[in-house]
Structure formats: C-alpha cells, structure tokens
Amino acid sequence: MMLAALLIAAAIEPTWTIHLNRPQVEVPKTLYGIFFEEINCAGDGGIVSELVRNRSFEEEARPRFWSFAEGTKGQVVPRPAVGFNKSCLEVPVDGSAEVRNEGFFGVPFHKGGKYRFRIAAKGAAGQQLEAAFLSAAGKTLGKTKLGELGGAWKVYQGDLSATGTDAKGRFAIRVAGSGTAWIDEVSLTPHKTWKGRPNGFRPDLLEALDYMKPGFVRFPGGCWVEGDTMASAYRWKQTIGDPMTRRTQGGIWGYQSNHALGYLEYLQLCEDLKSEPMFVINCGMSHKENVPMDKMGEFVQDALDAIEYANGSVDTKWGALRAQHGHPKPFNLKYLEVGNENGGPAYEERYALFDRAIRAKYPNIKLIANVWGGTPKQTPLEILDEHYYSTPGFFLSNADRYDGYDRKGPKIYVGEYAVTQGSGTGNLIGALGEAAFMIGMERNSDVVVMSSYAPLFARVEGKAWNPDLIYYDGTRMTLTPSYHVQAMFSRNRPDRTLASNLPTFESQVEPFPAGGVGVGTWKTQAEFKNLEVVSGGRTLFKSEDGSGLKTDSGAWSQAAGSLRQTSAGEGTLAFADIKEQSYTYRVQARKISGDEGFLITVGLTGAKNSLWVNLGGWGNQESAIEAKGPGGQGRLSRGIRQGIETGRWYSIEVDYSPTRVVVRLDGKQILSEAPTSQPTFHAIAGQIGNQTVLKVLNASGSARALNIQLSGGEATGYRIAGEVLTGPAPASENSLDRVLVAPRRVSGRQVGSTFRVSVPAHSLTVYRLEPIS
C-alpha cells in the first residue's frame, strides 16, 4: 500500500492557476529598454557606418591607424582649427605618394558595393588625387580619380565602387605629381545604411535593436559620461554639427571616438526605434576629480540646454540649432539621468543643483538619480538607478528582490545588470539567471519602471568587457542567449500582470568554494598585519607582517612590521593559497588614506574568483559580502551601514565554511551569510490586449511537466503558440561561426481552460494564448 501511494503521488503533476479576471500591476512601456555606451567599439567601429579610423588625425602626434606605401612619408601637422579638428596629414610627393587607412581592424568591402567618400585636401598645382580600395595583400580592388589639388583646402567627395571583396582591406589615398600635399577629414561609408541615411548606421546591428522593440534608449553611458578626469568627460555640445568638426574623445576603454554618433544622431536613433530617449548628463564628477561647486553653473546649464536642444521650438536658441542641423521637429525627451555611478556627499550637493534648476524650468522631465555610495537624502527623488553584475545564482535567488520594496519610495531603474561570472562570453545559464530576475522585475513593475542590460555591443577584436549582448566583426554579427531573453521579454511585455498561483519547485544551493585568503583595497591605501588562518586547532597560515603573501595587483611593500598597499587601484590583492574549505581567518587592518576601506578575501580560487568582505565600500558608506569573478562582483545581500575610519587599527575575523560566512569587526559580529537558495522554476502571466502571455523559466537540469489552469475567463477555448529558448548545455554559447542557442517556435494548438505543457530543461518559454469565441 505504501509503494502504491508513493507511485500515485509521483504521478501528480503541479498545476499553475492563472486568474484571468484578476489583473495586477500595470507594466510600463519603458520596462525593457537598451543602454548604449561607447565601449567595445560600440559606436566607432560598431553601429556607426564610418569605415575610416582616426579620420581627422586628431588621436596622436603620429598618424595612428594610417600607414604609408613604400617610398611615401608623412607626418601630422597643425591645421587652422575647424571646430575641434586642429590637425591634418602632411605628405611630401615626389612622383607619387600613397597613404592607407586600416579602419577598425580592417576596412570591409564587397564586390559591386558602392561607398561614399569625402576627403579634404590641398596641395601643389598639378597634383592629382585618387581614392582606392586595397586588399589585405595590397591589391587594388577599385579606384576613382578625384581631380586636381590646389593651394586652398577643398572637399572632394563622390562614390567608390569595389571590384573585389575583402573583410580586412584598406582604404588608400593616392597623390600623383610633385610638391607637398595635405589631407584631412577623410570619410568612407557604405551606401547601404539603416534607413538609407548618408553617414548612417550599420543595418544588421540596427535591425537587431529594432527587433527588440526597446521602450527606451539610455545614452551615452556609463563611464563614458564621467570620464577618468573632467578633461575626458562627455560634453554633448562637442558632439553636434558637422561630424568633421566634432571633438575626438578618449575614454577608459582604451580607444578614441570621433563622435560620429553625436547627440543628434542619438535622438534620431530613438525616433527610428520608436523608443523614449533617456539622456545621461555629466554631473560635474569624474572618476578622479570633481568640479568645484562654484563652477557648477556651466554643467547645470548644459543639462538645461540639452533639454532645449531636444524639445525646444525653433524659436528657442537650441531648438533653432537643432532645426539648422536638419531636424526642426522636437524629440520630446522625457527622461534625464544626473550622473553615472556617482554617490556620496559630493553627488548629493551636485544633484540638488540639477534638481532645482530642471524642475523649475522643465517640471515634466523625469529625473533619475544614482544609487552608488550613498543616495541623495535631502532632495526628493523620483527614480533611482541600481546596477547589478553577478553570478547566475545571484539572479536566480534575487527574483523576489523587489517584492519587499517600499511602494511609497522612489521608482527603480535597473540601469545595468548582467551575469558576469560563470557566464563564459555569454552563455545559456547566464541568460536564464537574468530571465529569472526579469520575471521579478515584471512582477514588481509598479516599482521597477525601467531596466536595461549592459553592455549592449562588442566588437570581437576590441572587446573591453565580458559578456555583452551583441557581438560582431566588420561583416558578421551574432546574438547571445542574453539577447534572445531580452527580445523575448520586450516583445512580449504585457499591459498588466495577472494574479496566479505557482506551485513550489525545489531550489538548488551551491556551497561556498574552498580556497585561499587575501587582503586588498579599492581606491584606498591601507596596511595589514598579524594575518592568521586556523582550522581545527591547526595553523594553516601565519604572518605578522604580511611576508609570505603573493601579490596580484596593487603596490605592496613591507614597512614597520606591516604590509602596505599604496596605489589607488581598484581591487588590489595580496593572497595566500589555502586548500581547506573551513577555517577562521584573522587580520588587523588600518586605512592610511583614500576613498573606501578594506577588501578581506576568502574562498579564493585563482586570482579572479572569490568571496570578499567589503568593509567601508561604496564610498565608505556600507559593508557587505560579495561574490567576485572575472566580470565583476555582486553582493550576496544588502549589507549594512558601516564605514572605516582613517588611521585606526581594526581587528577582523572571518569564520568561513561551505555553508556560512560570519564576519566580526573588533569582536562584534556584523555580517553573516549562507549560500543563497536558487529557485530554478519561475513563471509570470500577463495580458496583452485580449491575449494572455505566459513566461515560464526552468533553469534546472530536468524537464518539467506543468498543468496550466485558466480561471475566470469567458472563452471556451484558446489558441496557444509561442517560442522556446534552450540549447545543448547550460554553458552553450553563440559565436560568429556557430549558433547553439536561439529561439524556436512552439507549434500552435487549440486548448481548453486546463491544459498541460512540458517545459524543457534549461529553457525559457513564452506562450501567447488567444481566446476562441
């Protein structure tokens, strides 16, 4: 009898009851958007169709990305300034000369393709100018004569057709004759662009964005907004007007941008995508320095003028300039974010300046504030921007993160989030972790009103961040599993969610890993002493002055019986290898100077994977335990308010085991974390017009049978169809050469108010149900 009862119980399948007559929260049209930052050659070398790199010779004193044919020499020399273009290329010509641009990892062209060129030049009388395509091997694959040079600057433009194909070719400029020639403002763009605009966008990448149906586009960053210093911070007024006169700007991502994608092009992009523009303005803060408060007027005015440029009538100063630039119709900008990843007292006082000025002149603009090292407390806040980068498990276990948020507090914009650890270059299990988090955001979209994955684009030859949503080279593109998740959610965003009762499925818990210990800092100088690791009465490691530790990053030295770290680096590390998984780790630490406190590492496996106790992090405002991986770090929980004083010695003790981390500061327990439970089955129901949309996520390794019951509906039957995203394995990825993970259609069928579905292992399925009258 007992065996029979067990067999009967095993045969019972769970039922998900959906109440069609009980609508819940309204889902904003802005819930799922995209975030564009100039990173990974996303603009220049990415969506911008321009094929010439360093086209105005502004990047360095040498002609970077340009080379010379045998017998040709040249140098960058000053030119009477044309906007921000202050340099040109000087080329002596003795019979003939040829300069070549290598483009962005090669100049791609295809046989029969037509390309627009523009070259500003001057030279000696009788010199002849020619443009040509070269293969990677140096063979001419198309050329055209441009005419005779003269003693005054002249712009030569026209079409160039390719007689062959090369994905890694070159663009050549030839001068025949004698004397000296000067070349500047070189541009080459394909005729085929998004919407057919001259100097427009690359069609395949824009089609991928268009397919996502983003509710908004956040622009231009990210760290690109802040700049490492104020001299390299983004200023929108330097990105409008003639593209050849715009500022060339460097950033922390290792390359220069000539702002072919300027403020106007961004607004036009939003218009083309039918997306709300969300502009991010520099708030007078960079990574390393802040604008004095008495100099902030210029930056506040920049924000007011940006709004007028986007929204003002042609009778206003900046609206008239927009019209002069070719777009008399206003763009209706509604959202403006003040700063990026800024926080603390310096941000609070600067945010207040922007808030007062913008609300006084443009009360309908929705302002977005940063959550980073301390949120403004003295100024009423409308929307807060939260960022999350972590593991698949973090996102699976945080699908309920917003269930308990204060409904009377500010709305939330999840401006940057992605699985950056355990995700390869963008794999299936990472995408499913993000999908679980997105289900939680959608369920709580009365609080979470906007969200955007980050980063959006990455050129495979110029990648500075991992992973990303869309990868490409000069001619090809691939979509990651995370892209497909984003598209499936955005294209199936409901008008309202529906009440439902989802059965409880088992969760998975992954224990903390075995590994070593370490000490480090973030933008802070500190010293450490009396390190000790003990387990079961055994001493595993002991060092009074830090000797015996290995170093991975930072400037470390021994002095006065301690180990000092004196650089301003982010995530410095000195460590010892430990094989045991359970131990007690003790260390004394003192902050010398800098922005934050200490990073106390446990569970270190390799230099890039660990847990660390961040004491005095986030602008010396908070302390928390974080999981750290190659893509960044993410909190295990919210943490506590705890800063670190300069000049004071602290005693830190960490009990570490597979099932818990306990942290004591000066003998007092301040943090305690266990591995998080990771629910592997998530689902949500909603309404789109008269249709019901169901999103079902199964992150486990087993297929799940699920009965679905539609309650409170008037229809006698429904037509159900959809799509499912899965792949051969959790670690499956897509590349330019191979696609392993892509949505496939779920064949349509007719069902009643109760029906059964089978949910594949490691999958996201979206169903649409249309009532049959």
NUGU-196867 format. One line per 4 residues: number of its first residue (from 1); their letters; for each residue x, y, z of C-alpha. Coordinates in steps of 0.2 Angstrom, whole numbers. Layout:
<nodes>
NUM = A = X/Y/Z | ...
</nodes>
This chain:
<nodes>
1 = MMLA = 0/0/0 | 14/12/4 | 23/9/-13 | 6/12/-22
5 = ALLI = 4/28/-13 | 21/34/-17 | 18/30/-36 | 2/39/-36
9 = AAAI = 10/55/-28 | 24/54/-40 | 11/54/-54 | 3/70/-48
13 = EPTW = 9/85/-59 | 9/103/-52 | -4/115/-58 | -1/133/-61
17 = TIHL = -18/143/-59 | -19/159/-68 | -34/171/-64 | -39/180/-80
21 = NRPQ = -51/191/-71 | -38/197/-58 | -27/210/-66 | -12/216/-55
25 = VEVP = 0/229/-59 | 1/240/-75 | 18/236/-84 | 26/252/-91
29 = KTLY = 31/253/-109 | 48/258/-103 | 51/242/-93 | 63/235/-105
33 = GIFF = 75/246/-114 | 93/246/-120 | 108/255/-114 | 121/262/-126
37 = EEIN = 139/266/-120 | 154/269/-131 | 163/254/-125 | 170/239/-135
41 = CAGD = 169/249/-151 | 151/250/-150 | 149/267/-159 | 165/269/-169
45 = GGIV = 169/253/-177 | 151/247/-172 | 134/254/-177 | 142/269/-185
49 = SELV = 144/266/-204 | 161/276/-205 | 175/264/-211 | 190/276/-208
53 = RNRS = 198/276/-191 | 206/292/-185 | 198/301/-200 | 204/319/-194
57 = FEEE = 221/314/-187 | 217/320/-170 | 221/305/-160 | 240/307/-158
61 = ARPR = 255/316/-164 | 258/301/-176 | 245/296/-189 | 238/282/-179
65 = FWSF = 229/268/-190 | 237/275/-205 | 252/268/-215 | 262/273/-230
69 = AEGT = 266/264/-246 | 285/261/-249 | 293/277/-254 | 280/288/-245
73 = KGQV = 282/298/-229 | 271/309/-219 | 268/317/-203 | 254/325/-193
77 = VPRP = 255/344/-193 | 244/358/-186 | 230/365/-197 | 220/381/-194
81 = AVGF = 206/374/-182 | 190/369/-190 | 180/366/-174 | 189/353/-164
85 = NKSC = 199/347/-179 | 216/355/-177 | 227/343/-186 | 230/336/-204
89 = LEVP = 242/324/-213 | 256/332/-222 | 263/321/-236 | 278/325/-247
93 = VDGS = 275/319/-265 | 289/315/-277 | 281/307/-292 | 268/298/-282
97 = AEVR = 263/295/-264 | 250/283/-256 | 243/283/-238 | 232/269/-231
101 = NEGF = 220/268/-218 | 217/251/-209 | 200/256/-202 | 193/247/-187
105 = FGVP = 203/230/-188 | 202/231/-207 | 191/240/-220 | 177/228/-226
109 = FHKG = 171/230/-244 | 162/218/-256 | 162/216/-274 | 149/228/-283
113 = GKYR = 147/238/-267 | 146/257/-268 | 154/268/-255 | 153/287/-252
117 = FRIA = 169/296/-248 | 174/313/-243 | 192/320/-242 | 198/337/-238
121 = AKGA = 214/341/-246 | 226/354/-254 | 242/354/-262 | 254/360/-276
125 = AGQQ = 247/364/-293 | 245/349/-305 | 244/336/-291 | 231/323/-295
129 = LEAA = 221/315/-281 | 214/297/-281 | 205/285/-269 | 206/266/-270
133 = FLSA = 202/250/-261 | 216/238/-257 | 215/220/-252 | 224/215/-236
137 = AGKT = 238/209/-248 | 239/226/-256 | 230/223/-272 | 219/237/-279
141 = LGKT = 201/232/-279 | 193/248/-285 | 198/266/-288 | 192/283/-294
145 = KLGE = 201/299/-299 | 195/314/-288 | 203/329/-298 | 217/341/-296
149 = LGGA = 223/349/-280 | 225/367/-277 | 233/379/-265 | 217/381/-255
153 = WKVY = 208/367/-245 | 194/359/-255 | 182/345/-251 | 182/330/-263
157 = QGDL = 168/318/-262 | 159/305/-273 | 157/287/-275 | 169/272/-275
161 = SATG = 164/255/-281 | 173/239/-276 | 179/227/-289 | 183/213/-276
165 = TDAK = 179/208/-258 | 189/209/-243 | 184/209/-225 | 201/215/-219
169 = GRFA = 205/228/-233 | 212/245/-233 | 207/262/-240 | 220/271/-249
173 = IRVA = 223/289/-254 | 235/292/-269 | 243/309/-274 | 252/310/-291
177 = GSGT = 264/325/-295 | 277/334/-285 | 277/345/-270 | 268/344/-253
181 = AWID = 250/338/-251 | 239/340/-235 | 225/328/-232 | 211/329/-218
185 = EVSL = 193/325/-215 | 193/308/-223 | 177/298/-223 | 171/282/-231
189 = TPHK = 154/275/-228 | 144/261/-237 | 128/267/-247 | 118/254/-238
193 = TWKG = 114/260/-221 | 100/259/-209 | 85/269/-216 | 97/274/-230
197 = RPNG = 104/289/-222 | 121/296/-228 | 133/293/-214 | 120/282/-205
201 = FRPD = 121/266/-195 | 126/248/-199 | 109/239/-205 | 112/222/-197
205 = LLEA = 116/229/-180 | 101/241/-180 | 89/228/-186 | 94/218/-171
209 = LDYM = 90/233/-160 | 74/236/-169 | 68/218/-167 | 70/220/-148
213 = KPGF = 57/234/-148 | 66/244/-134 | 55/255/-123 | 69/267/-121
217 = VRFP = 87/270/-125 | 99/276/-112 | 114/286/-119 | 129/289/-119
221 = GGCW = 135/279/-103 | 142/273/-92 | 159/278/-88 | 160/287/-105
225 = VEGD = 149/301/-97 | 160/303/-82 | 177/301/-90 | 193/297/-80
229 = TMAS = 196/315/-77 | 185/330/-81 | 195/334/-96 | 189/317/-104
233 = AYRW = 171/319/-98 | 157/318/-111 | 150/335/-116 | 136/334/-128
237 = KQTI = 139/352/-136 | 155/345/-143 | 146/331/-152 | 134/341/-164
241 = GDPM = 136/350/-180 | 147/345/-195 | 154/327/-190 | 172/333/-196
245 = TRRT = 172/347/-183 | 167/337/-168 | 179/333/-153 | 189/317/-153
249 = QGGI = 187/310/-136 | 197/296/-127 | 190/286/-113 | 194/272/-100
253 = WGYQ = 190/258/-113 | 207/261/-122 | 202/270/-139 | 196/286/-146
257 = SNHA = 179/291/-153 | 176/305/-165 | 158/306/-160 | 151/302/-177
261 = LGYL = 137/296/-166 | 133/313/-158 | 118/319/-148 | 108/322/-163
265 = EYLQ = 111/305/-170 | 106/298/-154 | 90/307/-153 | 86/301/-171
269 = LCED = 91/283/-167 | 77/284/-153 | 65/291/-165 | 69/277/-178
273 = LKSE = 67/264/-165 | 51/272/-158 | 59/272/-141 | 60/285/-127
277 = PMFV = 76/294/-126 | 85/294/-109 | 100/306/-109 | 113/305/-96
281 = INCG = 122/321/-91 | 139/323/-83 | 135/330/-65 | 152/338/-63
285 = MSHK = 160/322/-57 | 173/311/-65 | 182/295/-59 | 196/305/-51
289 = ENVP = 190/323/-48 | 175/334/-46 | 171/351/-52 | 171/364/-38
293 = MDKM = 153/369/-33 | 156/387/-38 | 160/381/-55 | 145/370/-57
297 = GEFV = 134/383/-66 | 141/378/-83 | 136/360/-80 | 119/363/-75
301 = QDAL = 116/374/-90 | 122/360/-101 | 108/350/-94 | 95/364/-97
305 = DAIE = 102/367/-115 | 102/348/-119 | 83/348/-115 | 80/363/-125
309 = YANG = 90/356/-140 | 79/340/-139 | 62/348/-135 | 63/367/-139
313 = SVDT = 53/375/-153 | 63/383/-167 | 61/400/-159 | 72/395/-145
317 = KWGA = 91/396/-146 | 95/377/-145 | 79/372/-154 | 84/383/-169
321 = LRAQ = 101/375/-169 | 93/358/-170 | 82/364/-184 | 98/370/-193
325 = HGHP = 106/353/-190 | 91/346/-200 | 78/341/-188 | 65/355/-184
329 = KPFN = 53/343/-176 | 56/342/-157 | 60/324/-150 | 50/325/-134
333 = LKYL = 64/320/-122 | 56/315/-105 | 70/306/-95 | 86/313/-89
337 = EVGN = 99/305/-78 | 110/315/-67 | 127/307/-67 | 133/289/-68
341 = ENGG = 138/278/-54 | 141/294/-43 | 137/295/-25 | 141/301/-8
345 = PAYE = 140/319/-1 | 148/326/-17 | 135/319/-28 | 121/324/-16
349 = ERYA = 125/343/-17 | 128/342/-35 | 112/333/-39 | 102/346/-29
353 = LFDR = 108/359/-41 | 102/350/-56 | 85/345/-47 | 81/363/-43
357 = AIRA = 86/370/-60 | 77/357/-71 | 61/356/-61 | 60/375/-61
361 = KYPN = 61/376/-80 | 55/359/-86 | 44/351/-72 | 38/337/-83
365 = IKLI = 56/330/-85 | 58/314/-75 | 75/314/-66 | 85/299/-62
369 = ANVW = 97/298/-48 | 112/286/-45 | 112/273/-31 | 131/272/-29
373 = GGTP = 140/276/-12 | 125/285/-4 | 109/290/-12 | 104/309/-10
377 = KQTP = 93/311/6 | 89/329/6 | 81/330/-11 | 65/321/-16
381 = LEIL = 69/308/-28 | 58/301/-42 | 68/287/-50 | 84/278/-44
385 = DEHY = 96/269/-55 | 103/252/-47 | 116/241/-55 | 119/223/-53
389 = YSTP = 133/212/-60 | 135/194/-53 | 133/175/-55 | 118/166/-62
393 = GFFL = 114/160/-44 | 113/178/-38 | 100/182/-51 | 90/166/-48
397 = SNAD = 89/169/-30 | 85/188/-32 | 70/186/-42 | 60/191/-27
401 = RYDG = 72/206/-24 | 58/219/-27 | 44/211/-18 | 48/220/-2
405 = YDRK = 52/237/-9 | 43/252/-2 | 29/256/-13 | 29/274/-7
409 = GPKI = 48/277/-11 | 56/281/-27 | 53/271/-43 | 68/260/-48
413 = YVGE = 78/259/-64 | 89/244/-66 | 101/253/-77 | 114/240/-79
417 = YAVT = 113/221/-75 | 121/205/-82 | 128/189/-77 | 146/192/-77
421 = QGSG = 153/177/-68 | 151/159/-74 | 144/165/-90 | 158/162/-102
425 = TGNL = 157/175/-116 | 138/175/-114 | 130/158/-111 | 113/150/-109
429 = IGAL = 113/148/-90 | 118/166/-88 | 104/171/-99 | 92/161/-89
433 = GEAA = 98/169/-72 | 94/186/-80 | 77/179/-86 | 73/175/-68
437 = FMIG = 77/192/-62 | 67/200/-76 | 52/190/-71 | 54/198/-54
441 = MERN = 55/215/-61 | 40/212/-72 | 30/206/-57 | 35/222/-47
445 = SDVV = 34/234/-62 | 24/246/-50 | 41/249/-43 | 53/244/-57
449 = VMSS = 48/256/-71 | 64/254/-82 | 78/241/-85 | 92/239/-97
453 = YAPL = 106/225/-99 | 124/231/-100 | 134/232/-111 | 124/231/-127
457 = FARV = 138/229/-141 | 155/222/-143 | 167/222/-157 | 176/205/-155
461 = EGKA = 193/212/-159 | 190/227/-147 | 181/219/-133 | 185/228/-116
465 = WNPD = 170/220/-106 | 163/202/-104 | 150/197/-108 | 140/208/-120
469 = LIYY = 123/207/-129 | 128/208/-147 | 145/203/-155 | 151/207/-172
473 = DGTR = 166/210/-183 | 167/220/-199 | 155/210/-209 | 146/197/-197
477 = MTLT = 136/198/-181 | 130/185/-168 | 116/186/-155 | 120/180/-137
481 = PSYH = 107/170/-127 | 105/185/-116 | 100/195/-132 | 86/182/-135
485 = VQAM = 80/183/-117 | 79/202/-118 | 70/201/-135 | 58/188/-129
489 = FSRN = 53/199/-114 | 52/215/-123 | 42/209/-137 | 30/200/-125
493 = RPDR = 29/214/-112 | 11/213/-105 | 0/228/-102 | -4/221/-85
497 = TLAS = 1/206/-75 | -11/193/-69 | -13/185/-52 | -8/167/-52
501 = NLPT = -4/153/-40 | 13/145/-45 | 17/128/-36 | 33/127/-26
505 = FESQ = 48/118/-35 | 64/113/-27 | 78/125/-26 | 97/122/-28
509 = VEPF = 110/128/-16 | 128/129/-21 | 140/129/-7 | 154/142/-5
513 = PAGG = 170/135/-13 | 186/130/-5 | 200/142/-7 | 213/155/-1
517 = VGVG = 213/171/9 | 219/188/5 | 219/207/8 | 216/222/-3
521 = TWKT = 209/239/-6 | 198/249/-18 | 204/266/-22 | 212/266/-5
525 = QAEF = 229/265/4 | 230/253/19 | 241/242/29 | 239/224/36
529 = KNLE = 247/214/50 | 245/199/61 | 237/188/47 | 232/170/53
533 = VVSG = 222/156/46 | 217/142/58 | 206/126/56 | 203/113/69
537 = GRTL = 217/118/80 | 229/118/66 | 238/134/59 | 236/134/40
541 = FKSE = 245/151/38 | 253/164/49 | 262/180/45 | 265/195/57
545 = DGSG = 270/207/43 | 262/200/28 | 278/191/22 | 273/175/13
549 = LKTD = 259/183/3 | 258/183/-15 | 253/199/-25 | 241/200/-40
553 = SGAW = 238/219/-41 | 242/235/-32 | 258/242/-25 | 264/232/-10
557 = SQAA = 278/234/2 | 283/229/20 | 286/243/32 | 286/245/51
561 = GSLR = 280/227/54 | 265/228/42 | 261/225/23 | 256/241/15
565 = QTSA = 246/244/-1 | 249/262/-8 | 241/263/-25 | 224/270/-30
569 = GEGT = 220/254/-39 | 203/246/-39 | 203/228/-32 | 221/226/-26
573 = LAFA = 225/209/-19 | 239/200/-9 | 235/182/-5 | 239/165/2
577 = DIKE = 234/149/-5 | 223/138/6 | 216/121/1 | 204/119/16
581 = QSYT = 186/124/14 | 183/128/33 | 194/140/43 | 194/155/53
585 = YRVQ = 204/170/46 | 210/184/57 | 219/200/51 | 222/218/58
589 = ARKI = 220/232/46 | 222/251/46 | 217/263/32 | 230/276/28
593 = SGDE = 221/286/15 | 209/285/1 | 190/283/-3 | 185/267/5
597 = GFLI = 191/253/17 | 197/235/16 | 194/220/5 | 196/204/15
601 = TVGL = 196/189/3 | 191/171/7 | 187/156/-4 | 200/162/-17
605 = TGAK = 201/151/-32 | 213/158/-44 | 216/177/-43 | 199/181/-50
609 = NSLW = 186/171/-41 | 182/173/-23 | 171/180/-10 | 177/196/-2
613 = VNLG = 171/206/13 | 170/224/8 | 172/234/23 | 169/253/20
617 = GWGN = 164/250/2 | 153/261/-9 | 161/277/-5 | 165/271/13
621 = QESA = 146/270/17 | 142/252/18 | 150/235/21 | 144/218/13
625 = IEAK = 150/201/7 | 152/200/-12 | 155/186/-24 | 169/191/-36
629 = GPGG = 173/184/-53 | 181/190/-69 | 166/200/-74 | 165/210/-58
633 = QGRL = 157/207/-41 | 140/207/-34 | 133/207/-16 | 126/192/-8
637 = SRGI = 114/203/1 | 111/221/5 | 124/223/18 | 125/236/32
641 = RQGI = 129/254/35 | 147/253/41 | 162/265/36 | 180/263/40
645 = ETGR = 190/277/50 | 207/283/43 | 222/279/55 | 213/267/66
649 = WYSI = 218/249/68 | 204/236/66 | 203/218/71 | 194/207/58
653 = EVDY = 189/189/60 | 180/179/47 | 173/161/50 | 172/153/33
657 = SPTR = 164/136/29 | 154/129/14 | 138/134/22 | 141/151/30
661 = VVVR = 152/166/31 | 152/176/48 | 162/192/50 | 167/200/66
665 = LDGK = 174/218/67 | 183/222/83 | 175/207/91 | 157/211/86
669 = QILS = 148/201/73 | 142/212/58 | 139/201/44 | 133/183/42
673 = EAPT = 129/175/25 | 124/157/19 | 124/152/1 | 108/158/-6
677 = SQPT = 94/146/-11 | 92/147/-30 | 74/143/-36 | 76/136/-53
681 = FHAI = 57/137/-59 | 49/154/-61 | 34/160/-71 | 23/175/-74
685 = AGQI = 7/178/-83 | 0/194/-90 | -12/202/-103 | -8/210/-120
689 = GNQT = -25/216/-127 | -36/201/-127 | -22/189/-127 | -14/180/-112
693 = VLKV = 5/179/-111 | 14/167/-101 | 33/167/-97 | 40/150/-90
697 = LNAS = 58/148/-84 | 66/131/-80 | 84/133/-75 | 85/115/-68
701 = GSAR = 93/101/-77 | 77/91/-79 | 61/94/-90 | 46/99/-80
705 = ALNI = 28/94/-84 | 16/108/-79 | -3/109/-79 | -10/126/-83
709 = QLSG = -27/131/-77 | -35/147/-84 | -48/153/-71 | -61/167/-73
713 = GEAT = -61/168/-92 | -76/169/-103 | -69/159/-118 | -72/141/-121
717 = GYRI = -55/138/-129 | -39/146/-133 | -26/145/-147 | -9/143/-140
721 = AGEV = 8/146/-148 | 25/153/-143 | 44/151/-143 | 56/142/-133
725 = LTGP = 75/146/-129 | 86/132/-125 | 102/124/-130 | 113/108/-129
729 = APAS = 120/113/-112 | 120/126/-99 | 136/133/-104 | 131/134/-123
733 = ENSL = 136/150/-131 | 135/158/-149 | 149/164/-159 | 152/172/-176
737 = DRVL = 155/155/-183 | 142/144/-173 | 125/147/-166 | 120/135/-152
741 = VAPR = 106/144/-143 | 92/153/-152 | 73/153/-150 | 62/140/-159
745 = RVSG = 44/141/-162 | 32/131/-152 | 18/124/-164 | 1/132/-161
749 = RQVG = -13/121/-155 | -30/123/-148 | -33/120/-129 | -46/122/-116
753 = STFR = -46/131/-100 | -35/117/-92 | -20/110/-102 | -3/103/-100
757 = VSVP = 14/109/-106 | 31/101/-105 | 45/114/-100 | 62/108/-106
761 = AHSL = 77/108/-95 | 87/125/-95 | 74/134/-105 | 64/150/-106
765 = TVYR = 47/148/-115 | 35/162/-119 | 17/157/-124 | 3/168/-131
769 = LEPI = -15/162/-129 | -29/170/-139 | -47/166/-134 | -58/157/-147
773 = S = -75/164/-146
</nodes>
